[in-house]
Amino acid sequence: MIDKRIVITIDGPAGAGKTTVSRLLAKHLGYKYIDTGALYRGVALAAKENGVDPENDDALADLCRRLSLKFVISEKGLRLVLNGKDITDRIRTPEITMLASAVSARPSVRRCLLEVQRDMGREKGAVFEGRDMGTVVFPQAEIKFFLDASHRERAIRRYKELASDPSITLNRVESDMKHRDHNDSNRDLAPLKPAIDAIIIDSSDVSIQEVVSKMILYIES
């Protein structure tokens, strides 16, 4: 076990297993788990409900100034609260997923959430899951991981999560995922990519527990 509290970042595309891995790793270490992607989804939901154009940076900046986003622990686990309302169960739809990709590319949104995330990391002892944690938000993090998997495998995983919705098909999920990957990887601001010093792990053909075990070995060494 490590003898000091540090910041650990886990970046990677959707469906690579970041959420489950991050939660299990944080639990093993006795660390806080921070799902930063949920923060962007929260802004996306607020933009949708307030009729804000995701391409309008000024309108998004004004919206962000009026938002209070925080994580709380409840009987249901980690929950995201927006202006006093629990929105955790409303931010995982395909529509909000794509909208979150759009708003996350806007400078005003990233500036707003950058400080929110860094404030969360000041006490260390946290695992931050996202897309630019190791490259932009915490470039000095002690340990950085980049978790990846094949397009097909990631699509299958995400489809299983959404299978309760009969309107969702595997082909649609894979198409949306490829579109989002392209947007996230090619945007000018904080594109999705591994940090230069990140440890890259491919989860296509290994179990979640095997991924966590690999990470623990890296951390303890």
N, C-alpha and C positions, 0 to 999 in steps of 0.2 A: 504494500500500500504506500502511496506517496505521502511524504511527511510534511508537505505544505499545501495550502489551498491555492489553486491556479484557475485560469480561464481555459476552457477547452472548447474549440469550435468544430462543428460538423457541418460542412457545406455539401451541396450536391443537388442534382435535379429531382423533380417530383417522382415519387414511386421507388426511389432507391432504398428506402427503408430508414431514412434519417430519423423520423419521429420515434418509431419503436426503439431503435438503437440508442438514440439520445436519452430517452426516458430510462431504459435499462441501465445505461452507463451511469447516469446521474444517481440512480437509486443505489447502484453498487458502491459508488464513491461517497454517498451521502451528500451530494451536491444538489443545487437548484437546477431545474430543467427549464430552459427558456425557448419557446417556439416563436422565433421572430417572424416567421412567415404569417403567423396568425395576426400580427400587428398590421401587416399590409392588407390582409383580408379584411380586417376591421375598418381600415380606411376605405377600402373598396366598397364595403357594405354601406358605410356612411355616405359615400359619394353617390351610390345608386339611390339611396333613400332621399337624398337631398337634391337630386337632379343635377349633380355636378358633372360636367364633361371631364372624363379622365385625361383628356389632352390639354385641358386648360390649367396651366400651372398656377396662375394667380388665384383662380377660384379654389383650387386644391389647397393652396397655402392658407387662404382664408378659412377653409373648412378645417384644416388641421389645427389652427389656432383655437378652434371651438371644441376640439375633441379631448376627452380624457380616456386614455386606454391604460388598463392595468390588468395584471394577472392576479387571481385569487385562488386559494385552495379551498375546495368545498368537499362535500360528501361524494360528489361526482368526479373529483380529481381537480386538475388544473383547469380553470375557467378564464375566459377573456371577457372583461367587463368594459363596455363602451358607454360613457356618460351615465354610469350607474345601472346599466342593463346588461345582463348576461347574454352575449351574442354567440357563444361557442358553437351552438348547434345550427346556426344560420350562415356560417361562413365557409361551409365545405361543399357548396353546390358547384357544378361546372361553370355556371355563369360568374359567380364570385371568384372562382379560380382564375378565369381568363381576365376578369376586370382587375384582379390583384396584380397580375403580370403587367398590365397597362399602367396602373398608378405607381407601381414600384419603379418605373423608369423615369418618373417625373422628379426633377431636382427638389422641388418644394417638399414633397413627401419624404424623400430620403433624408433631407436636412432635419425635418421634424423628428423622424424616428431614429436617426443616428444618435442624438443625445439621449433619447428615451432608453435605447439599448445600452449605451455606454454607462448610463447611470445604474442600470441593473447589474453591470459587471464590475463596479468599483470595489465591491466587497470580495470579489473573486469567489472561488468555490462554486462555479457554475458551468453548465454545459449549454452552449448556445447553438441552436440549430437554425440554419438558413441557407442563403445563397452567396452572401458576400461577407460572412462573419470573419473569415481568416484573411481576406484580402483588403477589406475597407474598414469594417467596424472595429475589429480587434487585430490589427496587423502585428501587434506585439504579444499575442496570445502564446502561452507556453507550449501548448499542443494544438495542432491543427490537423483535422482529417477532411478528406474529400471522398464521399461515398457515392459510388456510381453503380449502374447496372444497364443491361441492354434495353433498348426501346421496348421490345416485346415483353420482356419480363416485368418491366416497370408498369406497362399498360395493364397487364394481367393483374398485378397487385392492386392497382388503383380501381380497376373494374370490379374486383371482388368487394372493395370497400363501398362501391356505389350500386351494387347489384340489386338492392332493394327497390331501386327506381327502374320500372320496366321500360322507360323511354331511353335508357342508357345502353349503348351497345359497345362491345369491345373495340370495334373498328373506330367508333367515334372517340372513345377514350384515347386510343393510340394516336389518332389524328390530332386531337386537341393537345396531347402531350408533346408531339413533335413540333407543333406550332408554337407552343409556349417555350420549349427548349430553344427554338430558333430565336424567339424574341429576347429571352433572358440572356442568351449567349452573345448576341450581336448588338445589344443596346450600347450606347456610348457611355452611359453612367453605370458604374459598378456591374459589369457583365458577369455572368455566371462562369467561373473558371477556378481551377485549383490555385491556392496560394503557392508561391514558389517553393516554400518549405513544408507544404502539406503532405501528409501521408495518404496516398491514394489506395482505396480498397474497393474492389469490384465485388458486389454482393449477388451477382447473377446466379451463381451456382453454389452458394453457401448459405447456411441457415443464419437467422438473426443472432442466435446465441454464439455462433462461431465468429461472426463479425465483432460482437461485443468482446469476446475473449481475446481476439487479435488486438483490439484497441487497448484493453487492460494491460496486455503484455507490453505494448509500445509505451504506455503511460508509466508503468512501473519500472521500465528499463531506463 
